[in-house]
Structure formats: C-alpha cells, structure tokens
C-alpha cells in the first residue's frame, strides 16, 4: 500500500514529494519522533480500543466492525475539509482496524498507524493532514 501511495504522490504531487524533510529537517524529525506518541496512540485508544470494546456487540467481530472503526476514524478527519485527507484516513482506518482485530493489540495497530503516518508526512502528503482548512 505504501508503494502505491508513494507512486501516486510522485505522479500527482511531485512538487510536494519529500519537501518536508528537505526544507524543514529538524521539524520533520520532531514530527517523526513525537507523532507515534502524541497522535497515533491516542487515536488508537479512541478509534480502535474504545470503538471495538464499546460497539463490538453491535457490529460483531468481522468486517462490519472493521468498517465501522474505519468510518469513524475517517469521519473525525472530515474537519480537514479535503478529499485527500478523507481518503487517506478511510483507507488507514480500515487497515489499522484490521490489524487491531487480528492482533487485539493497541501497540501493533498504533505502531502501524505511526509508520504510515510518518511515511505520509515524509513523502509530502502530510500537507493535507496538518494544514487542514488553513489552505
């Protein structure tokens, strides 16, 4: 999946590709180090652990639960008001929920979220996540 995202970024957002680490290396490094703890883990607690435990009886233990978790994760990012952020978080939410369901581990799903998030920031798509409605 990361390969596809990277290729699409090069094709459609070449001007943004690797801009963050090239132009702001110190801030990029801070984001890379803090994002897992300040964003991925708290979101994992809310959008995976809480949703799975609170609504598990309603959605069951399969794709309905994964879809519900992914949609809630995506919905929370609608405030960014851009299609790229919505698509990234929908896909990511489903991937992370699937990992959480398989592993029953907040740690595994949060580290996967952190790795994808750091990848997104590194290749230039973080612009759509951190800038949100500021553009």
C-alpha positions in Angstrom: 0.0 0.0 0.0 2.8 2.4 0.8 4.4 1.8 -2.6 1.1 2.7 -4.3 0.7 5.9 -2.2 4.3 6.8 -2.9 3.9 6.4 -6.6 0.7 8.3 -6.7 2.4 11.1 -4.8 5.2 11.2 -7.3 2.7 11.3 -10.2 0.2 13.8 -8.8 2.0 15.8 -6.2 5.6 15.8 -7.4 6.2 19.3 -6.2 5.5 18.2 -2.6 7.4 15.0 -2.7 9.9 14.8 0.2 9.5 18.6 0.7 9.1 18.4 4.4 12.4 16.5 5.3 14.3 18.6 2.7 13.1 22.0 3.7 12.4 21.6 7.5 14.6 18.6 8.6 14.5 19.5 12.3 10.7 19.9 12.4 10.4 16.8 10.3 12.5 14.8 12.8 10.4 16.2 15.7 7.2 15.1 14.0 8.7 11.6 13.2 9.6 11.2 16.9 6.5 12.6 18.5 3.7 11.6 16.1 3.6 8.0 17.4 3.0 9.1 21.0 1.0 12.3 20.6 -1.2 11.2 17.7 -1.1 7.5 16.7 -1.5 6.0 20.2 -4.3 8.4 21.4 -6.2 7.9 18.2 -5.7 4.1 18.6 -7.2 4.3 22.0 -10.3 6.1 20.7 -10.8 4.7 17.2 -9.8 1.1 17.8 -9.8 0.1 21.5 -12.8 2.1 22.6 -14.9 1.6 19.4 -14.1 -2.2 19.4 -15.0 -2.6 23.0 -18.0 -0.3 23.1 -19.6 -1.4 19.8 -18.3 -4.9 19.4 -21.6 -6.4 20.3 -23.4 -4.3 17.8 -21.0 -4.9 14.8 -19.6 -8.3 15.7 -16.0 -9.4 15.2 -15.6 -9.1 11.5 -15.6 -6.8 8.6 -18.6 -4.8 9.9 -16.6 -3.9 13.0 -13.5 -3.0 10.8 -15.6 -0.9 8.6 -17.3 0.9 11.5 -14.0 1.7 13.1 -12.5 2.9 9.8 -15.5 5.1 9.0 -15.4 6.7 12.5 -11.7 7.3 12.1 -12.3 8.9 8.7 -15.3 10.9 9.9 -13.1 12.5 12.6 -10.8 13.8 9.9 -13.6 15.4 7.8 -12.9 18.7 9.6 -9.7 18.9 7.5 -12.0 19.6 4.5 -10.1 18.0 1.8 -10.6 14.8 -0.2 -7.0 13.5 0.1 -7.2 13.5 4.0 -10.6 11.8 3.9 -9.4 9.1 1.5 -6.1 8.6 3.4 -7.9 8.3 6.8 -10.6 6.0 5.4 -8.0 3.6 4.0 -5.8 3.9 7.0 -8.7 3.5 9.4 -9.7 0.2 7.8 -6.1 -1.1 7.7 -5.5 -0.2 11.4 -8.8 -1.6 12.5 -8.0 -4.9 10.6 -4.6 -5.1 12.4 -6.3 -4.4 15.7 -8.9 -7.1 15.1 -6.3 -9.6 14.1 -3.8 -8.8 16.9 -6.0 -7.4 19.6 -3.1 -5.1 20.3 -3.2 -1.4 20.6 0.6 -1.4 20.3 0.6 -3.2 16.9 -2.2 -1.1 15.4 -0.7 2.2 16.8 2.8 1.4 15.5 1.3 0.6 12.1 -0.6 3.9 12.3 2.7 5.7 13.3 4.6 4.1 10.4 2.1 5.0 7.8 1.6 8.5 9.3 5.4 9.2 9.3 5.5 7.9 5.8 2.7 10.2 4.7 4.4 13.2 6.4 7.8 12.3 4.8 6.6 11.9 1.2 4.7 15.2 1.2 1.1 14.2 1.8 1.3 15.4 5.4 0.4 18.8 4.0 -3.2 17.6 3.7 -3.3 16.3 7.2 -1.6 19.1 9.2 -2.8 22.1 7.1 -6.4 21.0 7.0 -8.6 24.0 6.4 -5.7 26.5 6.6 -5.0 26.5 2.8 
